[in-house]
Amino acid sequence: MSNTPHELAEEFPGQTDKIHALKLADPHFAGLLVQYTDINRAVHRAETRVDTLSEEAEAALRRQRLHLKDHIAHHLAHGADSHG
């Protein structure tokens, strides 16, 4: 497991199997997972000062992460037919 906070397994405890199944069944959902992971890692790198970003850029990444997390949560609640 990664030391990066906000990993999906932490954000959606008990839903790892559902995440995996949707990832295999729905390419759009799989893409959301990749985007979330990439942005989450970028936020972590900024927070730990590995990468230097302005406060505005870091805040924008956090908003993107939250937006993606909301989309992922929607898919988990409503299944593969919930694009949007």
Biopython code that builds the backbone (N, CA, C, O; Angstrom):
import numpy as np
from Bio.PDB.StructureBuilder import StructureBuilder

atoms = [
    (1, "MET", "N", (0.849, -1.180, 0.000)),
    (1, "MET", "CA", (0.000, 0.000, 0.000)),
    (1, "MET", "C", (0.890, 1.237, 0.000)),
    (1, "MET", "O", (1.963, 1.241, 0.603)),
    (2, "SER", "N", (0.452, 2.246, -0.656)),
    (2, "SER", "CA", (1.179, 3.491, -0.775)),
    (2, "SER", "C", (1.087, 4.315, 0.506)),
    (2, "SER", "O", (0.161, 4.142, 1.300)),
    (3, "ASN", "N", (2.038, 5.199, 0.699)),
    (3, "ASN", "CA", (1.968, 6.153, 1.793)),
    (3, "ASN", "C", (1.231, 7.414, 1.387)),
    (3, "ASN", "O", (1.109, 8.344, 2.184)),
    (4, "THR", "N", (0.740, 7.459, 0.165)),
    (4, "THR", "CA", (0.023, 8.621, -0.328)),
    (4, "THR", "C", (-1.371, 8.663, 0.288)),
    (4, "THR", "O", (-2.143, 7.718, 0.126)),
    (5, "PRO", "N", (-1.708, 9.758, 1.001)),
    (5, "PRO", "CA", (-3.059, 9.876, 1.560)),
    (5, "PRO", "C", (-4.121, 9.946, 0.463)),
    (5, "PRO", "O", (-3.821, 10.270, -0.686)),
    (6, "HIS", "N", (-5.330, 9.648, 0.821)),
    (6, "HIS", "CA", (-6.504, 9.733, -0.057)),
    (6, "HIS", "C", (-6.516, 8.688, -1.166)),
    (6, "HIS", "O", (-7.149, 8.896, -2.202)),
    (7, "GLU", "N", (-5.831, 7.576, -0.965)),
    (7, "GLU", "CA", (-5.925, 6.492, -1.943)),
    (7, "GLU", "C", (-7.373, 5.995, -1.958)),
    (7, "GLU", "O", (-8.077, 6.098, -0.953)),
    (8, "LEU", "N", (-7.808, 5.463, -3.082)),
    (8, "LEU", "CA", (-9.211, 5.068, -3.228)),
    (8, "LEU", "C", (-9.639, 4.009, -2.217)),
    (8, "LEU", "O", (-10.785, 4.024, -1.770)),
    (9, "ALA", "N", (-8.763, 3.104, -1.852)),
    (9, "ALA", "CA", (-9.113, 2.081, -0.862)),
    (9, "ALA", "C", (-9.434, 2.720, 0.490)),
    (9, "ALA", "O", (-10.257, 2.198, 1.243)),
    (10, "GLU", "N", (-8.793, 3.838, 0.799)),
    (10, "GLU", "CA", (-9.082, 4.565, 2.038)),
    (10, "GLU", "C", (-10.350, 5.403, 1.898)),
    (10, "GLU", "O", (-11.137, 5.517, 2.838)),
    (11, "GLU", "N", (-10.535, 5.978, 0.734)),
    (11, "GLU", "CA", (-11.682, 6.851, 0.496)),
    (11, "GLU", "C", (-12.998, 6.076, 0.406)),
    (11, "GLU", "O", (-14.056, 6.590, 0.768)),
    (12, "PHE", "N", (-12.922, 4.849, -0.075)),
    (12, "PHE", "CA", (-14.110, 4.009, -0.231)),
    (12, "PHE", "C", (-13.873, 2.655, 0.432)),
    (12, "PHE", "O", (-13.797, 1.633, -0.250)),
    (13, "PRO", "N", (-13.755, 2.646, 1.763)),
    (13, "PRO", "CA", (-13.478, 1.378, 2.462)),
    (13, "PRO", "C", (-14.599, 0.369, 2.229)),
    (13, "PRO", "O", (-15.779, 0.717, 2.213)),
    (14, "GLY", "N", (-14.203, -0.872, 2.051)),
    (14, "GLY", "CA", (-15.175, -1.938, 1.847)),
    (14, "GLY", "C", (-15.710, -2.033, 0.429)),
    (14, "GLY", "O", (-16.552, -2.883, 0.141)),
    (15, "GLN", "N", (-15.233, -1.171, -0.460)),
    (15, "GLN", "CA", (-15.745, -1.190, -1.830)),
    (15, "GLN", "C", (-14.673, -1.568, -2.849)),
    (15, "GLN", "O", (-14.845, -1.347, -4.048)),
    (16, "THR", "N", (-13.586, -2.127, -2.380)),
    (16, "THR", "CA", (-12.486, -2.490, -3.271)),
    (16, "THR", "C", (-12.933, -3.455, -4.359)),
    (16, "THR", "O", (-12.552, -3.299, -5.519)),
    (17, "ASP", "N", (-13.734, -4.448, -4.000)),
    (17, "ASP", "CA", (-14.197, -5.417, -5.003)),
    (17, "ASP", "C", (-15.095, -4.750, -6.044)),
    (17, "ASP", "O", (-14.992, -5.044, -7.235)),
    (18, "LYS", "N", (-15.965, -3.863, -5.598)),
    (18, "LYS", "CA", (-16.851, -3.166, -6.524)),
    (18, "LYS", "C", (-16.050, -2.243, -7.445)),
    (18, "LYS", "O", (-16.332, -2.153, -8.640)),
    (19, "ILE", "N", (-15.060, -1.567, -6.888)),
    (19, "ILE", "CA", (-14.200, -0.704, -7.702)),
    (19, "ILE", "C", (-13.508, -1.541, -8.774)),
    (19, "ILE", "O", (-13.462, -1.150, -9.940)),
    (20, "HIS", "N", (-12.974, -2.686, -8.378)),
    (20, "HIS", "CA", (-12.277, -3.546, -9.330)),
    (20, "HIS", "C", (-13.231, -4.045, -10.422)),
    (20, "HIS", "O", (-12.881, -4.038, -11.602)),
    (21, "ALA", "N", (-14.420, -4.471, -10.034)),
    (21, "ALA", "CA", (-15.386, -4.977, -11.015)),
    (21, "ALA", "C", (-15.805, -3.885, -11.995)),
    (21, "ALA", "O", (-15.877, -4.127, -13.200)),
    (22, "LEU", "N", (-16.081, -2.685, -11.486)),
    (22, "LEU", "CA", (-16.465, -1.587, -12.375)),
    (22, "LEU", "C", (-15.307, -1.174, -13.284)),
    (22, "LEU", "O", (-15.512, -0.813, -14.443)),
    (23, "LYS", "N", (-14.106, -1.232, -12.750)),
    (23, "LYS", "CA", (-12.929, -0.897, -13.544)),
    (23, "LYS", "C", (-12.818, -1.823, -14.749)),
    (23, "LYS", "O", (-12.488, -1.381, -15.850)),
    (24, "LEU", "N", (-13.093, -3.102, -14.542)),
    (24, "LEU", "CA", (-13.015, -4.077, -15.635)),
    (24, "LEU", "C", (-14.178, -3.940, -16.610)),
    (24, "LEU", "O", (-14.016, -4.171, -17.809)),
    (25, "ALA", "N", (-15.346, -3.567, -16.102)),
    (25, "ALA", "CA", (-16.550, -3.536, -16.925)),
    (25, "ALA", "C", (-16.766, -2.212, -17.650)),
    (25, "ALA", "O", (-17.468, -2.176, -18.661)),
    (26, "ASP", "N", (-16.182, -1.133, -17.160)),
    (26, "ASP", "CA", (-16.521, 0.196, -17.664)),
    (26, "ASP", "C", (-15.252, 1.008, -17.946)),
    (26, "ASP", "O", (-14.596, 1.475, -17.014)),
    (27, "PRO", "N", (-14.909, 1.174, -19.211)),
    (27, "PRO", "CA", (-13.698, 1.929, -19.546)),
    (27, "PRO", "C", (-13.725, 3.376, -19.034)),
    (27, "PRO", "O", (-12.687, 3.916, -18.652)),
    (28, "HIS", "N", (-14.896, 3.996, -19.026)),
    (28, "HIS", "CA", (-15.004, 5.367, -18.506)),
    (28, "HIS", "C", (-14.628, 5.401, -17.027)),
    (28, "HIS", "O", (-13.870, 6.271, -16.597)),
    (29, "PHE", "N", (-15.153, 4.462, -16.253)),
    (29, "PHE", "CA", (-14.835, 4.384, -14.828)),
    (29, "PHE", "C", (-13.339, 4.121, -14.638)),
    (29, "PHE", "O", (-12.708, 4.723, -13.769)),
    (30, "ALA", "N", (-12.780, 3.236, -15.436)),
    (30, "ALA", "CA", (-11.345, 2.948, -15.349)),
    (30, "ALA", "C", (-10.535, 4.218, -15.588)),
    (30, "ALA", "O", (-9.527, 4.450, -14.920)),
    (31, "GLY", "N", (-10.972, 5.035, -16.533)),
    (31, "GLY", "CA", (-10.297, 6.299, -16.805)),
    (31, "GLY", "C", (-10.381, 7.266, -15.633)),
    (31, "GLY", "O", (-9.422, 7.976, -15.329)),
    (32, "LEU", "N", (-11.543, 7.288, -14.976)),
    (32, "LEU", "CA", (-11.695, 8.132, -13.785)),
    (32, "LEU", "C", (-10.694, 7.721, -12.709)),
    (32, "LEU", "O", (-10.105, 8.572, -12.041)),
    (33, "LEU", "N", (-10.505, 6.412, -12.546)),
    (33, "LEU", "CA", (-9.569, 5.912, -11.539)),
    (33, "LEU", "C", (-8.144, 6.356, -11.849)),
    (33, "LEU", "O", (-7.406, 6.755, -10.948)),
    (34, "VAL", "N", (-7.757, 6.288, -13.111)),
    (34, "VAL", "CA", (-6.414, 6.708, -13.509)),
    (34, "VAL", "C", (-6.234, 8.205, -13.249)),
    (34, "VAL", "O", (-5.217, 8.633, -12.703)),
    (35, "GLN", "N", (-7.232, 8.990, -13.647)),
    (35, "GLN", "CA", (-7.156, 10.436, -13.424)),
    (35, "GLN", "C", (-7.060, 10.749, -11.929)),
    (35, "GLN", "O", (-6.242, 11.569, -11.514)),
    (36, "TYR", "N", (-7.894, 10.095, -11.130)),
    (36, "TYR", "CA", (-7.885, 10.327, -9.685)),
    (36, "TYR", "C", (-6.504, 10.007, -9.105)),
    (36, "TYR", "O", (-5.949, 10.793, -8.337)),
    (37, "THR", "N", (-5.962, 8.858, -9.476)),
    (37, "THR", "CA", (-4.658, 8.444, -8.952)),
    (37, "THR", "C", (-3.581, 9.449, -9.342)),
    (37, "THR", "O", (-2.760, 9.832, -8.508)),
    (38, "ASP", "N", (-3.578, 9.875, -10.597)),
    (38, "ASP", "CA", (-2.570, 10.830, -11.056)),
    (38, "ASP", "C", (-2.679, 12.153, -10.300)),
    (38, "ASP", "O", (-1.669, 12.689, -9.845)),
    (39, "ILE", "N", (-3.882, 12.676, -10.165)),
    (39, "ILE", "CA", (-4.074, 13.958, -9.479)),
    (39, "ILE", "C", (-3.799, 13.821, -7.990)),
    (39, "ILE", "O", (-3.198, 14.708, -7.385)),
    (40, "ASN", "N", (-4.231, 12.722, -7.400)),
    (40, "ASN", "CA", (-3.973, 12.517, -5.977)),
    (40, "ASN", "C", (-2.474, 12.492, -5.700)),
    (40, "ASN", "O", (-2.010, 13.078, -4.721)),
    (41, "ARG", "N", (-1.732, 11.826, -6.547)),
    (41, "ARG", "CA", (-0.275, 11.782, -6.348)),
    (41, "ARG", "C", (0.353, 13.162, -6.552)),
    (41, "ARG", "O", (1.301, 13.524, -5.855)),
    (42, "ALA", "N", (-0.177, 13.930, -7.507)),
    (42, "ALA", "CA", (0.327, 15.292, -7.717)),
    (42, "ALA", "C", (0.051, 16.164, -6.490)),
    (42, "ALA", "O", (0.899, 16.964, -6.095)),
    (43, "VAL", "N", (-1.128, 16.012, -5.888)),
    (43, "VAL", "CA", (-1.453, 16.757, -4.669)),
    (43, "VAL", "C", (-0.482, 16.360, -3.556)),
    (43, "VAL", "O", (0.053, 17.220, -2.855)),
    (44, "HIS", "N", (-0.263, 15.080, -3.402)),
    (44, "HIS", "CA", (0.642, 14.605, -2.354)),
    (44, "HIS", "C", (2.057, 15.149, -2.567)),
    (44, "HIS", "O", (2.716, 15.567, -1.614)),
    (45, "ARG", "N", (2.515, 15.142, -3.809)),
    (45, "ARG", "CA", (3.859, 15.661, -4.096)),
    (45, "ARG", "C", (3.937, 17.156, -3.783)),
    (45, "ARG", "O", (4.965, 17.633, -3.303)),
    (46, "ALA", "N", (2.873, 17.888, -4.048)),
    (46, "ALA", "CA", (2.849, 19.318, -3.728)),
    (46, "ALA", "C", (2.812, 19.530, -2.215)),
    (46, "ALA", "O", (3.521, 20.384, -1.684)),
    (47, "GLU", "N", (1.982, 18.750, -1.529)),
    (47, "GLU", "CA", (1.858, 18.887, -0.076)),
    (47, "GLU", "C", (3.153, 18.548, 0.658)),
    (47, "GLU", "O", (3.452, 19.137, 1.697)),
    (48, "THR", "N", (3.909, 17.614, 0.130)),
    (48, "THR", "CA", (5.168, 17.210, 0.765)),
    (48, "THR", "C", (6.359, 17.988, 0.207)),
    (48, "THR", "O", (7.512, 17.710, 0.539)),
    (49, "ARG", "N", (6.055, 18.972, -0.653)),
    (49, "ARG", "CA", (7.051, 19.872, -1.233)),
    (49, "ARG", "C", (8.084, 19.167, -2.108)),
    (49, "ARG", "O", (9.192, 19.666, -2.301)),
    (50, "VAL", "N", (7.707, 18.004, -2.634)),
    (50, "VAL", "CA", (8.546, 17.365, -3.647)),
    (50, "VAL", "C", (8.474, 18.207, -4.925)),
    (50, "VAL", "O", (9.477, 18.426, -5.604)),
    (51, "ASP", "N", (7.258, 18.674, -5.232)),
    (51, "ASP", "CA", (7.039, 19.595, -6.350)),
    (51, "ASP", "C", (6.571, 20.927, -5.767)),
    (51, "ASP", "O", (5.761, 20.958, -4.840)),
    (52, "THR", "N", (7.077, 22.002, -6.306)),
    (52, "THR", "CA", (6.688, 23.322, -5.829)),
    (52, "THR", "C", (5.594, 23.879, -6.727)),
    (52, "THR", "O", (5.796, 24.079, -7.925)),
    (53, "LEU", "N", (4.436, 24.126, -6.134)),
    (53, "LEU", "CA", (3.309, 24.716, -6.849)),
    (53, "LEU", "C", (2.831, 25.943, -6.085)),
    (53, "LEU", "O", (3.045, 26.067, -4.879)),
    (54, "SER", "N", (2.188, 26.835, -6.802)),
    (54, "SER", "CA", (1.561, 27.970, -6.128)),
    (54, "SER", "C", (0.379, 27.448, -5.306)),
    (54, "SER", "O", (-0.127, 26.351, -5.545)),
    (55, "GLU", "N", (-0.044, 28.252, -4.344)),
    (55, "GLU", "CA", (-1.214, 27.862, -3.547)),
    (55, "GLU", "C", (-2.433, 27.666, -4.442)),
    (55, "GLU", "O", (-3.235, 26.759, -4.220)),
    (56, "GLU", "N", (-2.565, 28.515, -5.448)),
    (56, "GLU", "CA", (-3.702, 28.425, -6.361)),
    (56, "GLU", "C", (-3.677, 27.116, -7.157)),
    (56, "GLU", "O", (-4.705, 26.460, -7.327)),
    (57, "ALA", "N", (-2.490, 26.749, -7.638)),
    (57, "ALA", "CA", (-2.358, 25.512, -8.414)),
    (57, "ALA", "C", (-2.637, 24.293, -7.531)),
    (57, "ALA", "O", (-3.295, 23.345, -7.960)),
    (58, "GLU", "N", (-2.136, 24.324, -6.307)),
    (58, "GLU", "CA", (-2.376, 23.213, -5.386)),
    (58, "GLU", "C", (-3.867, 23.108, -5.054)),
    (58, "GLU", "O", (-4.418, 22.009, -5.002)),
    (59, "ALA", "N", (-4.510, 24.244, -4.831)),
    (59, "ALA", "CA", (-5.950, 24.252, -4.543)),
    (59, "ALA", "C", (-6.745, 23.737, -5.744)),
    (59, "ALA", "O", (-7.735, 23.026, -5.578)),
    (60, "ALA", "N", (-6.311, 24.096, -6.944)),
    (60, "ALA", "CA", (-6.994, 23.617, -8.153)),
    (60, "ALA", "C", (-6.887, 22.099, -8.263)),
    (60, "ALA", "O", (-7.851, 21.432, -8.637)),
    (61, "LEU", "N", (-5.720, 21.558, -7.939)),
    (61, "LEU", "CA", (-5.561, 20.095, -7.961)),
    (61, "LEU", "C", (-6.481, 19.439, -6.932)),
    (61, "LEU", "O", (-7.087, 18.405, -7.212)),
    (62, "ARG", "N", (-6.586, 20.031, -5.753)),
    (62, "ARG", "CA", (-7.480, 19.469, -4.732)),
    (62, "ARG", "C", (-8.935, 19.485, -5.198)),
    (62, "ARG", "O", (-9.682, 18.540, -4.945)),
    (63, "ARG", "N", (-9.338, 20.568, -5.885)),
    (63, "ARG", "CA", (-10.710, 20.636, -6.414)),
    (63, "ARG", "C", (-10.933, 19.561, -7.482)),
    (63, "ARG", "O", (-11.988, 18.929, -7.528)),
    (64, "GLN", "N", (-9.929, 19.363, -8.337)),
    (64, "GLN", "CA", (-10.035, 18.318, -9.362)),
    (64, "GLN", "C", (-10.173, 16.943, -8.699)),
    (64, "GLN", "O", (-10.988, 16.121, -9.118)),
    (65, "ARG", "N", (-9.372, 16.708, -7.668)),
    (65, "ARG", "CA", (-9.428, 15.424, -6.963)),
    (65, "ARG", "C", (-10.812, 15.218, -6.360)),
    (65, "ARG", "O", (-11.372, 14.126, -6.461)),
    (66, "LEU", "N", (-11.364, 16.242, -5.741)),
    (66, "LEU", "CA", (-12.694, 16.129, -5.142)),
    (66, "LEU", "C", (-13.752, 15.869, -6.202)),
    (66, "LEU", "O", (-14.651, 15.052, -6.003)),
    (67, "HIS", "N", (-13.646, 16.560, -7.325)),
    (67, "HIS", "CA", (-14.595, 16.370, -8.431)),
    (67, "HIS", "C", (-14.549, 14.922, -8.930)),
    (67, "HIS", "O", (-15.589, 14.299, -9.141)),
    (68, "LEU", "N", (-13.345, 14.398, -9.114)),
    (68, "LEU", "CA", (-13.208, 13.008, -9.561)),
    (68, "LEU", "C", (-13.729, 12.036, -8.514)),
    (68, "LEU", "O", (-14.382, 11.049, -8.852)),
    (69, "LYS", "N", (-13.445, 12.311, -7.244)),
    (69, "LYS", "CA", (-13.943, 11.454, -6.172)),
    (69, "LYS", "C", (-15.476, 11.425, -6.179)),
    (69, "LYS", "O", (-16.079, 10.371, -5.973)),
    (70, "ASP", "N", (-16.100, 12.574, -6.414)),
    (70, "ASP", "CA", (-17.564, 12.622, -6.501)),
    (70, "ASP", "C", (-18.079, 11.772, -7.657)),
    (70, "ASP", "O", (-19.071, 11.057, -7.511)),
    (71, "HIS", "N", (-17.406, 11.847, -8.808)),
    (71, "HIS", "CA", (-17.807, 11.021, -9.962)),
    (71, "HIS", "C", (-17.645, 9.530, -9.646)),
    (71, "HIS", "O", (-18.514, 8.723, -9.975)),
    (72, "ILE", "N", (-16.549, 9.181, -9.018)),
    (72, "ILE", "CA", (-16.320, 7.781, -8.656)),
    (72, "ILE", "C", (-17.394, 7.308, -7.684)),
    (72, "ILE", "O", (-17.931, 6.211, -7.841)),
    (73, "ALA", "N", (-17.709, 8.121, -6.688)),
    (73, "ALA", "CA", (-18.752, 7.770, -5.725)),
    (73, "ALA", "C", (-20.098, 7.582, -6.425)),
    (73, "ALA", "O", (-20.854, 6.671, -6.086)),
    (74, "HIS", "N", (-20.394, 8.434, -7.391)),
    (74, "HIS", "CA", (-21.650, 8.313, -8.147)),
    (74, "HIS", "C", (-21.704, 6.985, -8.895)),
    (74, "HIS", "O", (-22.726, 6.299, -8.884)),
    (75, "HIS", "N", (-20.607, 6.630, -9.539)),
    (75, "HIS", "CA", (-20.550, 5.353, -10.257)),
    (75, "HIS", "C", (-20.712, 4.176, -9.292)),
    (75, "HIS", "O", (-21.402, 3.205, -9.601)),
    (76, "LEU", "N", (-20.082, 4.267, -8.139)),
    (76, "LEU", "CA", (-20.202, 3.175, -7.164)),
    (76, "LEU", "C", (-21.637, 3.047, -6.664)),
    (76, "LEU", "O", (-22.100, 1.941, -6.385)),
    (77, "ALA", "N", (-22.331, 4.153, -6.550)),
    (77, "ALA", "CA", (-23.709, 4.128, -6.059)),
    (77, "ALA", "C", (-24.699, 3.693, -7.144)),
    (77, "ALA", "O", (-25.718, 3.067, -6.850)),
    (78, "HIS", "N", (-24.389, 4.031, -8.402)),
    (78, "HIS", "CA", (-25.379, 3.823, -9.465)),
    (78, "HIS", "C", (-24.959, 2.869, -10.554)),
    (78, "HIS", "O", (-25.744, 2.602, -11.464)),
    (79, "GLY", "N", (-23.740, 2.339, -10.497)),
    (79, "GLY", "CA", (-23.321, 1.342, -11.477)),
    (79, "GLY", "C", (-22.756, 1.925, -12.738)),
    (79, "GLY", "O", (-22.590, 3.138, -12.866)),
    (80, "ALA", "N", (-22.460, 1.039, -13.678)),
    (80, "ALA", "CA", (-21.755, 1.392, -14.911)),
    (80, "ALA", "C", (-22.561, 2.268, -15.854)),
    (80, "ALA", "O", (-21.988, 2.880, -16.756)),
    (81, "ASP", "N", (-23.884, 2.346, -15.673)),
    (81, "ASP", "CA", (-24.715, 3.144, -16.574)),
    (81, "ASP", "C", (-24.875, 4.578, -16.086)),
    (81, "ASP", "O", (-25.843, 5.246, -16.448)),
    (82, "SER", "N", (-23.937, 5.062, -15.266)),
    (82, "SER", "CA", (-24.106, 6.387, -14.659)),
    (82, "SER", "C", (-23.103, 7.410, -15.177)),
    (82, "SER", "O", (-22.617, 8.240, -14.409)),
    (83, "HIS", "N", (-22.787, 7.363, -16.466)),
    (83, "HIS", "CA", (-21.851, 8.334, -17.027)),
    (83, "HIS", "C", (-22.455, 9.720, -16.929)),
    (83, "HIS", "O", (-23.662, 9.914, -17.079)),
    (84, "GLY", "N", (-21.559, 10.698, -16.667)),
    (84, "GLY", "CA", (-22.083, 12.052, -16.652)),
    (84, "GLY", "C", (-21.312, 13.007, -15.883)),
    (84, "GLY", "O", (-21.677, 14.181, -15.812)),
]
sb = StructureBuilder()
sb.init_structure("model")
sb.init_model(0)
sb.init_chain("A")
sb.init_seg("    ")
for serial, (resi, resn, name, xyz) in enumerate(atoms, 1):
    if name == "N":
        sb.init_residue(resn, " ", resi, " ")
    sb.init_atom(name, np.array(xyz, "f"), 0.0, 1.0, " ", f" {name:<3s}", serial, name[0])
structure = sb.get_structure()
